[in-house]
Amino acid sequence: MPIHYERKDDHIFQIVIDRPQTKNALDLHHFRDLAAAWRTFKNDDDAWVAIITGVGRNFMVGADLKTYIPQITELQQKI
């Protein structure tokens, strides 16, 4: 899974975006997984600090437009 949620210390958790091949750009599914990681953090009473980072040289460049735009277009056509 390209979005990792892991305990680093007693109350410190790390969210890692692991898509270095796309400079950690996210498509619709990865935005969903990132939101799920934040919800996991929010709902964990033992989690006090979240550190978000990316694998490789880039933190996150934003949306992976090559896949994100077709995904959003497909969703719009279903409405």
Secondary structure, 3 states (H helix, E strand, C coil): CCEEEEECCCCEEEEEECCHHHCCCECHHHHHHHHHHHHHHHCCCCCCEEEEEECCCCCCCCECHHHHHHHHHHHHHHC
